[in-house]
Amino acid sequence: MESLSSLVKVSLPNYLAGLPIPNTFGGWFKLGLRDWLCLVPPTAAMAGLGYMSYLAFCPEGRPKPNGRCNLAHRLNETKVVDSVDIEDIAEKAAFCRCWKSKNWPYCDGAHGAHNKQTGDNVGPVVVKRRG
């Protein structure tokens, strides 16, 4: 607890007192490169603290999850429905369920990258012909 007290009462004020903050508006234009580089860490820390506070106390500032799973295929349609005649399937066919396939509605393995990125476990629907 004493080290935290020392940090707050001694180290932090000494660090802040040593920063090259000018007394006038015109003084900002007289700062050298080394002075500007000294101001980067505290500025980044304040910006990060401000952003985290904004996210914590302003619910409208939080990113909203997008419930949409289809982000690319026939977005102008109310409902995407496809029919495949069973006679057109040779022995078996794999149909995409992740909506990431470039060959949609057929699976091209894009769910692998999707699963790795999101932690999901989606895979294709495989339809086989009997016989």
Buried (B, 14 or more C-beta within 10 A) or exposed (E): EEEEEEEEEEEEEEEEEEEBBEEEEEEEEEBEEEBEEBBEEEEEEEEEEEEEEEEEEEEEEEEEEEEEEEEEBEEEEEEEEEEEEEEEEEEEBBBBBBBBBEEBBBBBBBBEEBBEEEEEEBBBEEEEEEE
